[in-house]
Amino acid sequence: MPQPNQIGYAAMSVCQIFSFRKKELLFFSVNSYGLNGMGLQSIELYYQMPKELINEATYICVLNACSHSGLVNEALSIFKTIEIETQRIYTTIIDCLSRALFFEEAQKLMEEFERLHIPALPMYPSATVLLANVDGSSGHIDKASDIKTQLYQSDTKKRIGLAWTVTNRQVYQFRAHDRSHPRSHEIKAELEKIANELIDHGHVFDAILCGHSEKIAIAWNFVVNPHTSKIQVTKNLRVCGDCHRATKLIAAIRQCEIIVSDANRIHHFYTNGQCSCNDYF
């Protein structure tokens, strides 16, 4: 059964899980606020938690909430109070700094982690890519290229983009550039129709007819119900910039609220063409 934070309703978190134990309730709420871009509420709740209930997962949730709300100073303040700074905690605070374009500070933390953890622990693929992007943005092009080359030569595999949506009480799964659905020709036609509408409204694609899984899932919803007023999609990867801009416009053109839960947060795309993340993702 989907949890409230998974389907995009942060307000449900407290009122529907009152029977949880205190630790589970507080942790769930901190995480739920963060996923829905309510960073200040997440921080406020974090500071109300008894110290004995706070663990690595709690730190990661509140730092992630800061990361997706641009609350860099708040994140650094919390980070300085953490006694045991694990690799996952370092990765989260570095993500926060990088999103806010504090690349030099992010680089310093990476170097600090490497000094304190010799030999360095293997980085998560996302953290490795983040490191390369920080180096590239800081002008260290050769270093960034070396890191990406090492990643590609390793056994690390990039996950395939998957998206799930429910229509007529049935769950459908789509992958990037999916053509396996029995009605794929209708989905393709809908994607082309959507693309033309986007172009007419001034959208410029990063790639020709980007075939990411969430776009296919959205198109399928319109195939099944052309006049739907709400679409919900869950995705296993972070939504890309092109899909984010396109989905905002789709919601406005079709006057359909679209909720996309990606690997990092929950995006509410409203019919006025805005997203709950305020384009900070």
C-alpha positions in Angstrom: 0.0 0.0 0.0 1.5 3.4 -1.0 2.6 5.6 1.9 1.2 9.2 2.1 4.6 10.7 1.2 4.9 8.4 -1.8 1.7 9.7 -3.4 2.3 13.4 -2.7 0.2 14.4 0.2 2.4 15.6 3.1 -0.6 16.7 5.1 -1.7 13.1 5.4 1.5 12.0 7.2 0.5 12.9 10.8 -3.3 12.4 10.8 -3.2 8.9 9.2 -0.3 7.3 11.1 -1.1 8.4 14.7 -0.9 4.8 15.8 2.8 4.5 14.9 5.4 4.5 17.6 6.9 7.9 18.3 10.2 7.3 16.5 8.5 6.0 13.4 6.0 8.9 13.4 8.7 11.6 13.7 11.0 10.0 11.2 8.2 9.5 8.7 7.1 13.1 9.0 10.6 14.6 8.6 11.0 12.6 5.5 7.5 13.3 4.1 8.0 17.1 4.5 11.3 16.9 2.8 10.0 14.9 -0.2 7.3 17.5 -0.7 9.7 20.4 -0.7 8.7 21.6 2.8 12.2 22.0 4.1 11.5 24.5 6.9 8.7 22.2 8.3 11.1 19.3 8.1 13.8 21.2 10.0 11.4 22.4 12.7 10.2 18.8 13.3 13.8 17.5 13.4 14.7 20.0 16.2 11.7 18.7 18.2 13.0 15.1 18.1 14.7 13.7 21.3 18.4 13.1 20.6 18.1 9.4 21.4 15.7 9.0 18.5 18.0 10.6 15.9 20.1 8.3 13.8 21.9 8.3 10.4 18.6 7.9 8.5 17.2 11.0 10.3 20.2 13.1 9.4 20.0 12.0 5.8 16.3 12.9 5.6 16.6 16.4 7.1 19.7 17.2 5.1 18.0 16.0 1.9 15.0 18.3 2.9 17.4 21.2 3.1 19.0 20.2 -0.2 15.7 20.3 -2.1 14.6 23.6 -0.5 17.9 25.5 -1.0 18.5 25.8 2.8 22.3 25.6 2.7 23.1 27.4 5.9 20.6 25.3 7.8 22.0 22.1 6.4 25.6 23.1 7.3 24.5 23.9 10.9 22.9 20.5 11.2 26.0 18.8 9.6 28.4 20.4 12.1 26.4 18.8 15.0 26.7 15.2 13.7 29.2 13.2 15.6 29.6 10.3 13.2 29.6 11.6 9.7 29.1 8.6 7.4 29.6 8.4 3.7 25.9 8.7 3.0 25.7 11.8 5.2 28.7 13.3 3.4 27.0 12.5 0.0 23.8 14.3 1.1 25.5 17.5 2.3 27.7 17.6 -0.8 24.5 17.2 -2.9 23.0 20.2 -1.0 26.0 22.4 -1.6 26.2 21.4 -5.3 22.6 22.1 -6.0 23.1 25.6 -4.6 26.2 26.1 -6.8 28.6 26.1 -3.8 31.0 24.0 -5.8 34.2 25.0 -4.0 32.7 24.1 -0.6 31.4 20.8 -2.0 34.9 20.0 -3.3 36.5 20.8 0.1 34.1 18.4 1.8 34.9 15.6 -0.8 38.6 16.1 -0.1 37.9 16.1 3.7 36.0 12.8 3.4 38.9 11.3 1.4 41.4 12.3 4.0 39.3 10.9 6.8 38.5 7.6 5.1 41.7 6.1 3.7 41.4 4.0 1.6 38.3 5.8 0.4 35.1 3.8 0.4 33.7 3.2 -3.0 31.3 6.0 -4.0 27.7 5.5 -5.0 27.3 6.0 -8.8 25.2 9.1 -8.2 27.9 10.6 -5.9 30.6 9.7 -8.4 28.8 11.5 -11.1 28.2 14.4 -8.8 31.9 14.6 -8.0 32.6 14.7 -11.8 30.1 17.5 -12.3 31.5 19.6 -9.5 35.0 19.2 -10.9 33.8 20.1 -14.4 31.9 23.2 -13.1 35.1 24.2 -11.2 37.1 24.2 -14.3 38.8 20.8 -13.7 37.8 19.3 -17.0 40.5 16.7 -17.1 39.8 15.5 -13.6 36.1 15.3 -14.3 36.7 13.3 -17.5 39.0 10.9 -15.6 36.3 10.2 -13.0 33.6 9.5 -15.6 36.0 7.2 -17.5 36.7 5.2 -14.3 33.0 4.9 -13.7 32.2 3.7 -17.2 35.1 1.2 -17.0 34.0 -0.2 -13.7 31.3 -2.8 -13.1 28.9 0.0 -12.0 25.8 -0.1 -14.2 23.4 2.8 -14.7 19.9 1.9 -13.8 17.3 1.8 -16.5 14.6 4.5 -16.2 11.3 3.0 -15.1 8.0 4.6 -14.4 4.7 3.3 -12.9 1.2 4.7 -13.2 -2.3 3.4 -12.5 -5.2 3.6 -14.9 -8.5 1.9 -14.4 -7.2 0.3 -11.2 -4.4 -1.4 -13.0 -0.7 -0.7 -12.6 1.4 -0.2 -15.7 5.2 -0.1 -16.0 7.1 1.7 -18.7 10.8 2.0 -19.4 12.6 4.6 -21.4 11.8 4.4 -25.1 9.4 1.6 -24.3 7.6 0.0 -27.3 6.5 -3.2 -25.6 2.9 -2.1 -24.7 0.2 -3.7 -26.9 -1.1 -0.2 -27.7 2.3 1.4 -28.2 1.3 2.9 -31.6 -1.4 4.9 -29.7 1.1 6.0 -27.1 3.5 7.1 -29.8 0.8 9.1 -31.5 -0.1 10.7 -28.2 3.6 11.5 -27.5 3.8 13.2 -30.9 0.6 15.1 -30.3 1.9 16.3 -26.9 5.3 17.3 -28.5 3.5 19.4 -31.1 1.5 21.1 -28.5 4.6 21.8 -26.5 6.4 23.3 -29.5 3.4 25.5 -30.3 3.6 26.9 -26.8 7.3 27.6 -27.1 9.0 24.6 -25.6 12.4 23.7 -27.0 13.4 20.1 -26.5 16.9 19.1 -25.2 16.5 16.1 -27.4 14.1 15.2 -30.2 11.0 13.5 -28.7 12.8 12.6 -25.4 11.5 9.0 -24.7 11.9 9.0 -20.9 9.7 6.7 -19.0 7.6 9.3 -17.2 6.6 11.0 -20.5 5.4 7.6 -21.8 3.4 7.0 -18.6 1.8 10.5 -18.9 1.0 9.8 -22.6 -0.6 6.5 -21.7 -2.9 8.2 -19.2 -4.1 10.6 -21.9 -4.7 7.6 -24.3 -6.9 5.9 -21.7 -8.6 9.0 -20.5 -8.1 12.1 -22.8 -9.9 14.4 -20.3 -8.3 13.2 -17.1 -7.8 15.9 -14.5 -5.1 14.2 -12.4 -2.2 11.9 -13.3 0.2 10.2 -10.8 3.5 8.7 -11.9 6.3 7.1 -9.8 9.8 7.0 -11.3 12.9 5.3 -10.1 15.3 8.0 -11.3 15.6 11.7 -10.9 13.4 13.6 -13.4 15.6 15.4 -16.1 15.4 19.1 -16.8 13.7 18.7 -20.2 11.0 16.4 -18.7 10.4 18.8 -15.8 9.9 21.8 -18.1 7.7 19.8 -20.5 5.6 18.4 -17.7 4.9 21.9 -16.3 3.7 22.9 -19.7 1.7 19.7 -20.3 -0.2 20.3 -17.0 -1.1 23.8 -18.1 -2.0 23.0 -21.7 -4.1 19.9 -20.8 -5.4 21.5 -17.5 -4.4 18.4 -15.7 -2.6 18.1 -12.3 0.4 15.8 -12.6 2.2 14.3 -9.6 5.6 12.7 -10.3 7.4 11.0 -7.5 11.0 10.6 -8.6 14.1 9.2 -6.8 14.7 12.5 -4.9 11.4 14.2 -4.2 7.7 14.6 -5.2 6.8 17.1 -7.9 3.3 18.6 -8.0 2.8 20.0 -11.5 -0.2 22.4 -11.3 -2.6 23.6 -14.0 -1.1 27.1 -13.8 2.2 25.7 -15.2 4.1 25.8 -11.9 5.7 23.0 -9.9 5.8 22.6 -6.1 9.6 22.4 -6.2 9.8 26.0 -7.7 12.3 24.6 -10.2 14.7 23.7 -7.4 15.4 20.0 -7.9 
